Structures are given as structure tokens and as C-alpha cells.
């Protein structure tokens, strides 16, 4: 992990700690979280623009739970006032959260001068096939430089210029679900010799760097963009109005968002599996279980307005999915706003298959080859005839956190007063869901920093308290919200005590 990635993770943890402080009541726990926030903020190379605002709220949260007249409380409130004054003075400063957002092009960086030494390497092979089937075309020298200029103009302040200068090949395809955008993969060779593909969605005015996580895609779907100076809102860039575009979005989203076992590759036929297959041919026993993709439109009620229906399901999809070298038959719901939920997931092949897998590492896409097996070890011939595998506790936690994010999004649309807080909760839950799913035992630094699993458990408990509060205030929803709270508490305990185990 490089320094930039570490600072991005610091930022995620800072906001998650602040979210936890908003519901905590124990002064010692609040002190610990405030101290961790201060360490995370102060060790950044450049002080985040909202650092004073975040710390001020943290000071006030702790002060609120101390007795009136307590010297510590008075000192905390005084420091909060100082921080708030400082924040007001630098309101237009740098916002470190914008790395998560699609970014507009910096016109001052749209130049070819510093890229004139880039050369295509015709001998360099791509380490992986394209992320999903499409009309992919290789970029010639002129087109490659043109694409690099656009990517650098959007993310040059984040990505080391040495990476752009060492790009050796490129390929691109149109993306029907994002009219006016091209999906571009740029190839470079890292200092360790590993070939890595960088994926960018490039539009006429904005770009999105695709790093294996979902917040940037959801931001693009909402029309939220950002730069080094500010974030703005515009119209959504997503179009899933017909089956072709909805299927394209399904394939795009699943390939661009990775779990612990890598991306989720949608397969509509055995032919699509062949591009990953490392042996002579896909066995007939495997080909026979790959059923075609099925997509069905769900009609909305005539009275539903566009704003009200943004969270409504408009497409249902059943398809085979290749994930972590295992083949699944999965069901998905696609909401009008672009949120995708997996509703069913049954493994089809009993063992891992000899396929070329991948992972996102430091913002790029790299190949992961399976271990060599002895001759005659045919693990691909068996077809599952027993109960589906139970997902690990950290995968359950990630799913519940994404469900909570959807719930927060609905509240934000329905209640303007709660919208800022709910939108922030949504973003934090989505970010931590990606972290705990991909690396449950990872952490930002050494002790006393919590693991991703610990952080997920804490947020799940926060959500449970929120559901309990709703149950108390809304009798008609009491049963459902109480059940939600109980499930969230149960999974919080599971992911905290045994992150990689199963229920």
C-alpha cells in the first residue's frame, strides 16, 4: 500500500469514528475515539479541509457526556469553538474526500508536452482479458496519449505522474449504460515487474477512476462530482432504461467492484468462461451448467414520481457469476438509481476452477494465477448436489452494511433535514463494507487501531440502535425494525468474534 492509499484509508476510518461517536455515551470510549481521530488527521501530509469541523464535533460529542462545570468539559467546548472559527476561515480549502468522486478535467493539465515520450510496447501482453465482453479496441499511439491526457487531467493530483509516463498500451470500449463515456484500460509495468491495468471511465467533462470499490460508481449515478477544491452535483450519468443498457450496467458494476475473492464476472455462456480458462478447454460438465443470462423489467406504479421511484427495483437478473474461481448462479435486483442487490447465490461447481483470477491492488487490476496441480487432478468435473455454502461472517456483515446504506439513502430522499447525515452514513457504510469484505483483518495502522471487522461490528451496532429508535417512534414499523436490529446485532457479534468464520 502506498502513502496515498494509506491516507485514503485514514480518512475512511476518521469518518467512521465520528459516526460512532454520534451514538456513543461512555466518556472513556469517546475519549479513545477522539484521540484516534486526532492521530489520523495530524499524520496526513496535508491537513484535510474539514479537519477542524470534524474535530470540533468530536470535542462537542465528548463534552456533552461530561458534568456541567467539569474543567475537562469547559476545555473541550473552548477548543471546539476555536476549531469552528478556524474551519469558517478555511471553508474553501482542499477536500480529501474527493478521491471517491468522479472528477472534472483540470483544463490547465490538458497538455501533451510532458507525455511526448510515451511509446506503445508491441511486445507487451495484457495480463488479463478485458473486464467484460464488449467491442474492445486497442489504442494506437495517438489515441493512447489522448486517453492518458484526459485521465491525468482528472487524477494527476492523486496518481503519481511516473505511472502515466510508464504506460505502454491501452484499450477501450463504449459503455451503453453511460452515454458519452468510454471505458479505458491503461497498461503499465510496476517497479516489481508486475503488469497492471488502470481503469478509467472517461466522459466529455468528467472522469472516474475505477479501483475495485463502489462509492465512485454510486456518486456518478447520483450526479455527484468533485475536484481538489469542491464537490458539486449535476444530473445522473446512468441510463438503464432498456434491457441492453441494464445488462451492460450489470456486467460493468460486477466487474468493477471486487470482494475478497476479486471481481464478480457475469457469464452468459460457456464461451465467456473460456477467456479466463487456463487449460485446454472448458469441460462439457462445466459448460452444461452455465445457463444464459435472464433479465426481466419490473414496471413501476403509474403514480410513482421519478424522485420517489429512484430506489425502486426496475430490473431483475438471473445469471451465472464467476467469483474467486467458483461458479455461481445468482439473482440480482437493479434499482432505478443504480444500486444493485444480490438476492440469491448458489454455487454450481464443487471446487475452484483452473481460471485466471484477478484482484485490485493499489488502484489497479492485476492477475492472480492458481497454484499448480498434479496431472489428472480434475476438480472441475463435479457439480454441486448439496446445500449451498454459507457465506463467511465478514461477507454477511458487508451485505448488511450495504442494506443499511440503501435504507439511509431512502431516508435522505424523504427527509431533507436528515439528508446530510444520512448521506454521510450511506457513504461510510459503503466504504467500510468494501473494506471488511476485501480484507476483514486489515487495519489502518498498529494498535490501538481496530481491524476492518471491528469497525464493521461497531457500525452494525450503531445501525441496530438506529432501527430500535425507529421502532419506538413508529408503531407500524416496530416489528420489522426490531427484527432488523436483532439481525444486525447478531451479525455484529459474529464479525467481531470470528470475522472469517461462518455462522
Beta strands, then each sheet from edge to edge (+ up, - down):
strand 1: 102-104
strand 2: 137-138
strand 3: 167-174
strand 4: 182-189
strand 5: 195-202
strand 6: 206-210
strand 7: 224-226
strand 8: 231-233
strand 9: 258-259
strand 10: 262-263
strand 11: 265-267
strand 12: 294-297
strand 13: 313-323
strand 14: 326-335
strand 15: 340-347
strand 16: 357-361
strand 17: 364-368
sheet 1: 2+ 3- 4+ 5- 6+ 1- 7- 8+
sheet 2: 9+ 10-
sheet 3: 11+ 13- 12+
sheet 4: 11+ 13- 14+ 15-
sheet 5: 16+ 17-
end
